[in-house]
Amino acid sequence: QDMLTTILGYLPNVFAAAVVLVIGWFVARIVQRLVTNVLAAIGTDRLSEKVGVSAALGKNNLSGLVGLIVYILILIPVLIASLNALNISAVTQPASEMLSTILGALPSIFAAFLVVAIAYVVGRIVAGLVTSLLESVGFNRVWSHLGVQRSSVPTGKTPSQIVGYLVLVGVILLAVMQAMQMLHFNAVTELMAQFLVFAGQVIVGLIVFGLGIYIAKVVANTIRATDMGQAHILAPVAQISIWVLAGAMALRQMGLATDIVNMAFGLVFGAV
């Protein structure tokens, strides 16, 4: 009799929790569909296609994604209220604290997501401008200047498109690093900062090596154009020597194998 009395006394709590959950879920679904339809009607999906966001979303569209976020934002407080209505402290208190923590972190998550989204849109615009600018100044002829066959490039992209893509990646990485800092992921932020520094060193090293290849080609062609009797021997020797020098400078700029490069040059010059 005491057990049945306790169960019957607890039934109002269960009923109240169920009512709160059902009504909250119903309201969340209505608001989700309303937000999705309104955003689709005002052309949000077409705008996302123009700025390139649709490619990142895949099969989903931007209006549906925003509607889902609104649905989750409404459902989390509903779950907290439903758990509190059960009045089982051993279960409801940890679950409510967890959901409250998630709800409290949502502004930072939303701000971080907004930073990355804006950076992606801005990065695509800047990348397009950089690509067009490089194409207008004839940067796409860099493969022929370096003596590289166009068909041997694995990406199949023009040099200006590659630079534009690197600009987009750089902008997104900077935005992600800022987003990680907003979320207080300090270890990840520090790791990404170190990666960006290393990536900058690698890019500068590649530029140095590319300039070395171009200078070596010019020097070799100049030697072949002379009337020297051994021009056919001296031209490849000079070209290979400049390649080696540029490669060593590039490796040193990248911070790779610094000791090996120093020892190799010391031994080579000492032998000469």
PAKETOR-328262 format. One record per residue (C-alpha): x, y, z; residue in three letters. Coordinates in steps of 0.02 Angstrom, whole numbers, plus 32768, in hexadecimal, padded with zeros to 4 digits. Layout:
# PAKETOR-328262
XYZALA...
//
This chain:
# PAKETOR-328262
800080008000GLN808F80788029ASP80E3804B7F82MET8044806B7F20LEU8029810D7F7ETHR80DA81467F52THR80C281177E9AILE801A816D7E8FLEU806382057EE6GLY80F0820C7E67TYR807F81FB7DCDLEU805A82B87DC5PRO811582D97DB4ASN8121825D7D24VAL808782A77CD2PHE80C983597CE5ALA817383287C9BALA811D82D07C09ALA80AC83677BE9VAL813F83DF7BEDVAL81A583707B78LEU811883567AFBVAL80E4840C7AF5ILE819984467AEAGLY81C083CA7A5FTRP812384007A01PHE815084B97A11VAL8204849679DEALA81CC84397941ARG815384C57911ILE81D8854B7929VAL825784E178C8GLN81E484D17832ARG81B38588783DLEU826785C47840VAL8299854C77B4THR820A85837744ASN8225863C7766VAL82DF86317740LEU82BE85CC76A3ALA823B864B766AALA82AD86E1767DILE8336868D7615GLY83B286557699THR83D785B3763BASP83FA86117598ARG846D868875F6LEU84CB85F47642SER84E385AC7593GLU852B86507554LYS85AA866175E0VAL85D885A975D9GLY859285717681VAL852384ED762FSER85BC848D75F6ALA85F6847C76ABALA8548844876E8LEU853783BB7668GLY8484837C7653LYS844183ED76DCASN841084A276BEASN84328539772ALEU837C85577759SER836984A47797GLY840A84B277FCLEU83D185537851VAL832885047874GLY837D846E78C5LEU83E784E17933ILE834B853F796BVAL82F784977990TYR8388846179FFILE838E850A7A58LEU82D684F97A86ILE82DF84417AB3LEU836F844F7B30ILE831084C07BACPRO827784507B94VAL82DD83B87BC7LEU831E84157C5FILE826E84457C94ALA822F83957C75SER82B883497CE1LEU829883C57D6CASN81DF83967D69ALA820E82E07D92LEU8259831D7E36ASN82D8828D7E42ILE837282E87E80SER83E882547E66ALA83BE82527DACVAL837C82FD7D82THR840383667DD7GLN849A83217D73PRO843583207CD1ALA83F583D07CEESER84A384107D17GLU84E883BF7C79MET845F840C7C0CLEU847684B47C63SER853084AD7C3FTHR850B84887B88ILE848D85157B81LEU850A858C7BD1GLY8590855B7B52ALA851C85767ABDLEU854286327AAAPRO85FC860E7A9CSER85DC857F7A23ILE856A85EC79BAPHE85E8867B79B9ALA867486037986ALA860885BA78FCPHE85DB866978C0LEU8693869B78BAVAL86BF86037850VAL8628861B77DDALA864F86D377BFILE870786A977A3ALA86D586257723TYR866B86A176C1VAL86F0872A76CCVAL877886AC76A1GLY871E86757603ARG870B872B75CDILE87C2875375F0VAL87FB86B2759CALA879586DF7501GLY87E1878D74FDLEU889287497512VAL887586C77489THR88328749740FSER88C087C27438LEU8946873D741DLEU88F58705737AGLU88F387B8733BSER89AF87CF735BVAL89DB872C7303GLY8A0486C4739DPHE89C186277348ASN8A5D862372D9ARG8AC785FA7372VAL8ACA853F7344TRP8B1D8566729CSER8B9885DB72F0HIS8BC985507369LEU8BD484D072DEGLY8B4584667324VAL8ACD841272ABGLN8A19844672C7ARG89DC839372B9SER8A5383597342SER89FD83C473C7VAL89948347742FPRO890C83C37464THR88E283F973B4GLY88C984AB73F4LYS891B854973B6THR899E859C7426PRO8928862D744ASER88A085B37481GLN891C855A74F3ILE894E85FF7544VAL889786307558GLY8873858875ACTYR890785A17622LEU88C4864F764EVAL881A86037676LEU8869857B76E3VAL88D285FD773EGLY883B866B7765VAL87D685D677A3ILE886685997811LEU887786457860LEU87BC86477880ALA87BD859878CAVAL884D85CA793CMET87E986607978GLN875085F07990ALA87B5857579F8MET87F086057A63GLN873C863E7A7DMET8710858D7AB5LEU87A585907B2EHIS87FF85017AD5PHE88A9854D7AFCASN890E84B27AD2ALA88BF84A37A26VAL88D6855E7A08THR898F85547A32GLU89A584BB79C3LEU895085117930MET89BB85AD7949ALA8A588542793EGLN8A1384ED78A3PHE89F08594784FLEU8AA285CF7873VAL8AE8852E782APHE8A75853B7793ALA8AB385ED7774GLY8B6785B1777AGLN8B3F85247700VAL8AEB859D7686ILE8B808615768DVAL8BF585817673GLY8B92854975DALEU8B9985FB7594ILE8C5685FD75ADVAL8C6885557557PHE8BF8858E74C7GLY8C61862B74AFLEU8CFC85BD74B1GLY8CB4854D7428ILE8C8A85E573BETYR8D37863373D5ILE8D89858C73AEALA8D278580730CLYS8D56863272D9VAL8E0E86147300VAL8E11856F72A1ALA8DBE85BD7208ASN8E38864F720FTHR8ECD85DA7213ILE8E8985737182ARG8E708613711DALA8F2A863D7127THR8FB385FF70B1ASP901085A1713AMET905184F97105GLY901884A071A4GLN8F7084F871B2ALA8F0F845471A6HIS8F6D84177241ILE8F7584B972A5LEU8EBB84E1728FALA8E77844672E9PRO8F028453736CVAL8ED285067393ALA8E1984D97393GLN8E2F8447740BILE8EA084AF747CSER8E1D8538748AILE8D9884B274AATRP8DFF846C753AVAL8E1F851A7582LEU8D66854A7575ALA8D3184A475C1GLY8DA784BD7655ALA8D68856F766FMET8CB385327666ALA8CD284A876E4LEU8D2885227759ARG8C96859B7749GLN8C1C850F7771MET8C8384E17809GLY8C9E842F77C9LEU8D4483D377D3ALA8DA484727801THR8E3984137847ASP8E4183A077B1ILE8E3F84347739VAL8ECA848D7799ASN8F3683F0779EMET8F1783CA76E6ALA8F4A847876AEPHE8FE084797720GLY901B83D276DALEU8FFA84047625VAL905484AC762FPHE90E0845F7692GLY90F583DA760CALA90F4845F7583VAL
//
